């Protein structure tokens, strides 16, 4: 029976980073993944595919150039499902190749198959060929990620009524699309397919969506996606879904009906722990199949078993999962390391993009922090004019007491890249004065920070240290 220092179940972002870290520490590590190719959900059906699809849509549709050449402008007049999937498969092949090379370089062993616990120190792995092998380890890391939530009332058929995994395998582009669920996945797909001039209806049973994002940003975003052609139906619960062959019909509880050629169900995901037999290892999962952990070490209730990534729930980001995997591997292998920064960015790759770091205006109010707001519109920047941007904004929240920047929210082109300036300032406890004092490249979208900083600065009280020279003059 083979024995390892660390066994990692799952090769997504957190499993990958944990394995590489363990390899660099020269420990004997094994990664088990049920798929025949490494990478997990992130590479094959989640983060990388959806973001690749978005970039392909924006390029082929000519979306970024329409403000100059008109709404009818397209780089390719007839865009097919094969056009979208061609670039997708090239990207995925590259990601897998890089991952396999990293594992080889760091002497990480891999095994394809479905793993389940026999006891707290032992797992059994069954391959697709039906062969089984039993393996033991000193430490375990569960990084199995999530799977799509498929409720019984939704008549999935794999062609016209699909989940987000099946959606990537479409053989043609529909003329109309219903998206159920205005979470991150639903919003991303709804907005990117609207950019292809497909009629999209986005249904959300709650009266609001993306509630963790600043309401002012969501208001601006809502205006933009409606202008782009997304029919947003908030507060609309589904009573019935009918597969009518040539179309799908959805009956809402408010009496309205929606028809489309295809329906994408994107309302939630479940922790992929059903085949893991966690009870045999002394672990319990919640109603969504997720595991509870200590958020500093990522240890579960069974101290030698760790869990990271989407399987532990919020924030369920590929970026944070990567950090979690590294921290967990170091803790499991008794190696000191730097922890995680207090503030991390959220990125939503919709059309337009949304990205945030720090607190929202609603959080500032809940904590009763006196604050000032600075705003900048991308159209106010020269770079915005050059790019033909009609929309996009940056919102900065500043403490009146300490002058520290406590939150930045961005909606618009390049938001997920621009947010890292805010992340650095927040984690270094920087103040609004940084943006007033420092020069930004011209012309850039990053100038929006300077504009927003000045907008807040000019409405704030003048600090005493700024007044000191004048006082000195009067004394003389």
N, C-alpha and C positions, 0 to 999 in steps of 0.2 A: 504494500500500500504506500503510495507516494505521500510525502509530507512536505509542507511548505511553511515558510515564515508568514506569508500573507496570501490568502486566496481572495480574489476580487470577482464578484459575480456581476457582470455587466461591463461593457466597454464604451459607454457614452462618455461625455466630458469629464465627469467626476471619476469614473473607473479608469479612464485613460490617464488622467493626471496623477492619480494615486499609484498606478502601476509604474509609470515612468519615475516618479519620486522614489518608490521602493527599489527600482532597478538601480538608480543612481546611488542609493545607500548600500548597494551590493548585497541585497537580500534575495532570497529565493522566493519568487512571486509568480503566481499563476492567475491568468484572467480567463474566466469562463463566460462564453456568450452563446446564447441559443441560436443565433443566426450563423449562416455560413460565411458571412463577411463581418469584420469588426466595425465598430463605430456606433452601434446602438441606435436608438430612436433619433437622436440628434442628427446623425449623418444620413440615415436612410429614409425617414418619414417626417422628421420634425424641423429643427432649426435650419440646417443647411439646404434641404430641398425647398422649403418655403421662401427662403431669402434668395436662392438662385432663381426660382420661378419669378419672384418679384422683379429682379434685375432684368430678366429676359423680357418680361412684359413691358417694362418701361423703355427698354431699348428698341424692341421691334415695333411697338406702338407709336414711337416717336413722342411719347408723352411729355418729355422735358422740353421739347422744342415747339409745342403747340401755341404758346403765347406769341411766338414770332410768326409762325407759318399757318396758323389757323387750326381750329378743332378737328378738321378733316385730315390733317397731316398724319401720315404714317410712313415709317421706314419700310415696312412690308405690308402691302395691301391686304393680302389674305394670310392670316396667321392661323396655323393649325396646332392641334395638340402635339404633333410630332415636333414642331418648331420649339415648343416649350420644353419638351422632354429631352431633346437632343443635347442642349447645354446642361440640363440637369444631370444626365448620366455621365457626361464628361467630368463635371464637378465632383460627383460622388466617387467616381473611380479615382480621381486625384486624392480626395480626402482619405480613402481607404489605403491607398498606396503610401501616403505620408505616415499614417498611423502604424501600418505594418513595419515600415522602416524604423520608426521610433522605438517600437517594441523590440525589434531585432537588435538595434544598436544598444539598448539598455538591458538585454538578456532577459526580457520578459517572456515567459512561456504562455501559450494560449491553448485553449481547448474548446471546440465547438460542441455544444450540447445543452440540454436543459438540466439545471442543477436543482437539487432539493436537499434540505437538511435531514440527516438521519438522527443526529444528536447535535449538541452545541459545539462539538469539535470535528464533526464529520459531514461531508456532503457526498451525495451520489449523483453522478452525471450520466445522463442517457443521451447518446448520439442519435442522429436521424436514422442511422442504420439499425438502431435497436440495441446497440451494445451499451453496457453499463460499466462504469469504473467508480471506485470509491477512493476518496482523497481526504486527508486530514490536514489541519493547519493550526498554528498557534493563534493566529488572528484572522478574522474575516471582515470583508467590507462588502456590504450590499449596495449595489449601484444599478439596480434593475430598471430604474426609470418608471415610466407610466405607459398605459395603454388607453385606447379610446374608450370613452363611456358610451355604451350602446343600450339605451333603455328599451324595454319590451314594447312600448307603444309605437316605436319607430320601425316601420317595415323595410329594413335595409335589404337591398337586392344587389348591391355591388356595382350597379350601372347608373341608375337614375336617382337612387336614394343611397347616399354613401357617407362614410365617416371620413375624417381627415387623412387617414392612411390610404383608403381606397381612392380618394379624390385625385391623388397623384398619378394613378394608373388610367385615367380617363382616355378613351380612344378618340374623342372629338370634343371640340369646344361647344358648350351649349349656347343657344341664343339668349336664354334667360336662366337665372340661378336664384334659388332661395338658400340663404344661409341661416341656420338656426343656432343662436348663441352669439352674443356680442361680447365675448371675451377676447383675449389677445388673438387667438387663432382665427376666430370667426371674423373679427374686424380686419385682420391682415388679408385674408382671402377675399372678403367682400369688396374691399377697396381696390385691390389689385386687379380683380376681374372687371370691375367697373371701368378701370383704365383701358380695358380692351373693348369698351363700348358694349359690353354685355349688360342686359337689364338685370340688376341685382336688388333683391329685397332682403334686408337684414332684420331678422325677428329676434326680439329679446323680451322674455316675460317680465323682467323687472322694469321699473320706470327710469332707470339710469344704467350706465355701463362704464366699465373701466373706472370704478369708484376710487381706486388708489391713485389716480391721476388728478392733479389740480383741476377744479371745476371750470376755471377760466380757460384753460387749455382745451378741455373737452368741448366747451362751447364753441371755440374757434374751429376745432377739428370737425365737429358735427356739421357746422356750416359748410366746410370744405367738401366733405364726402357727399353731402346732399347736392351740392353744386356739381359734383363730379358724376352724379347719377345714381347714388345709392338711396334706395327707398328704405328709410329707417323706421321700423315699427317697434317702438318701446311700449312696455306695459301690455304686451299682447301674448297671452298664453295660448298654446296650441290645444285644440280640442280633438282634432282628427287629422291624420295624414293619409291620403289615398294615392296609391300607385295606379294611375289611369292609363298606363301603357305609353302613350305619346307624351304625356305630361304628368306632373305631380301636382296634386291639389291639397292645400293646407287650409283647414277651417280654424279660424281664431275665435276666442271666447267673446270678442266684441262684435261678432256677427260677420266680419269681413272674411273673404276667401282670397287666397293668393295662388296663382298658377305659375309654373315654370317647367322648363325641360329637365332640370336637375335640382336636387336638394342636397345640400351639404350639412350634416349635423355636426356641430362643433361646440357642443355645450358640456364641457368638462372632460376630465381624464381621471383614470383610476391608477393607483399604485400597482405596478406589475409584480405582485407578490403571491398571487393565487397558486402558482405551481412551485413555490419555494418551500412550502411546508414550514413556515416560521415557528409554529407551535412546538415542533420537535426540538427547536433550539431554545425554547423558552421565551419566544417573542410574541407579542400581540400587535395586531394592526388595527387601525380605525375603520370606520364604515367605508372609507374610500381606498382601503388597502395600503395606507401609508404607515410608516414607522415613526415613532417618537424618539428623539435623540437629545443629548446634551449639546446645545448649539455652540459650545466652545471646543469640544473635543470630537463631537459627532459619534460618541459612544451610545449604544442602545442600553436598555436595562440589563442586558447581558454584556458585561464590561469588555470582553475580548471580541465582541461583534460590533462593527461600526456600520453606519448607513449614511449615504450622501446623495445629493442630486434631487431630482424630482420626486423620488420615492419618499422623501421626508417632507414634501409639501413646500409651502412658501419659502423663498420667492420663486422657485421653479424656473430658474434662468440657466442657460448653458454657461454663462460667464461666472455666476456665483458657484455653480456646481464644480467648475474647474478648481476654484479656490478651495472649496470644501474637501475635495478629494486629496489635494496636497496636504492640507492641515491634518486630515484624518490619518493619512498614511504615516506622517511624521509622529503623530501621537501614538499610533499603534506600534510603531517601531522604536519608541522611546528616544526620539530625536528632537531636540529643541528646534523651533522654527518661529518665524514671524507669524503672527495671527492675521486676521482679516481686517481691513480698514472699516471704519465705522460707516462710511457712506459709499454706496455702490450705485452705479447707474442702471436704470431700467431702459430697455430699448424695445419699441414696438415698430415693426417694419411694415407699417401700413402705407397707404398713399393718401396723404403725406405721412412722413415718419413722425413718431412722438418719442421723446426721450426726456427723462427726468433724473435728478439727483438731489437728495436732501428732502426737506419738508415741503408740503403743499401749503397753500394759503389756509386751507381748512385745518390742517394740523397746527399751524401757527396760532390760529384762533382758539383751538381746543386747549393748547398749552398756555394760553393767555400771554403770549410773547408780543410786546409792542413791536410793530414792524413797518417798514416802508416797502413799496413795490416799484421796481423799475422795469419798463417794457421797451422793446425794440422790435420794429417790423422789418422783415428782410427787404421789403421794397424801399426802405430808407437807406440801404447800403448800396454803394456803387456796384459791388459784386452781384447783388440781387438783380440790379438792372441788366447787367451783362448776361446773366443767366436767364433773364426773362421771368423772374419770380414775381407773381402777383400776390402770393400769400406767404405765410410763415411768420412766426414771432418767437421771441425769447423773453421770458419773464423771470425776473430776479427778485428774491425775497431777502430783505436785509433787516437784522435786529437793530432797533433804534437805540438800545442800551449799549451794546457792544460793538456795533457797526459790522459784525460778522455776517458774511453771506451764509444763509441757512437753507437755501433751496434755489434751484434753477430748473425751469420747465421750458422745453423747446418743442414746437411743432413746426414741421416744414422740412425742406430739402436739407439733407446732411445732418439732421438732428442727432442721430446716434453717434456721429463722429464729433460734433461740436461739444457734446455734453461732457467730454473728458476734461475740458478746461475747468468746468465747474467742479468736477470731482476732485481735481487736484487742489483747488482753492478751499473747498469745504474741508477736506481731510487735513489740510495744513492750517486750518482755522484762520483763513484769510478774511480780510474785510473788503468792503466795497471800495475802499481807497485804492486797492490794488488795480482795479479796472480804470480808475480815474488817472492814476499815475503812469500806467504802462502804455506803451505804444503797440498797436497791432498792425500786422501787415495790411497794406492797402493795395488793391481792393480785395477784401475777403469777407465771407459771411461771419467770421469770428469778430468782426467789428461790432456786431450786434451786442456783444458783451460790453464794449466801451459805451455804446449808446444807452443800454439799459442801466449800466452802472452810473452814468452821469444823470440819467433820468431820476434815479433814486437819490443820488448824492445831492442834487440841487434842491431837493425838498426836505433834506434832513438838517438838524441843527449843526452849526459849525463847531467842531471839536475844540476844546480849550487849548490844546497844543498848537492849533492853527492860529490862535489869537495871541500867543505868547510874544512874538516879535513886536507887535504893535504896543503891547504893554511896556516892553523894555524901552521903546522909543520915548514913550510918555514920561517914564522915570528919568531919562537923561535930560 
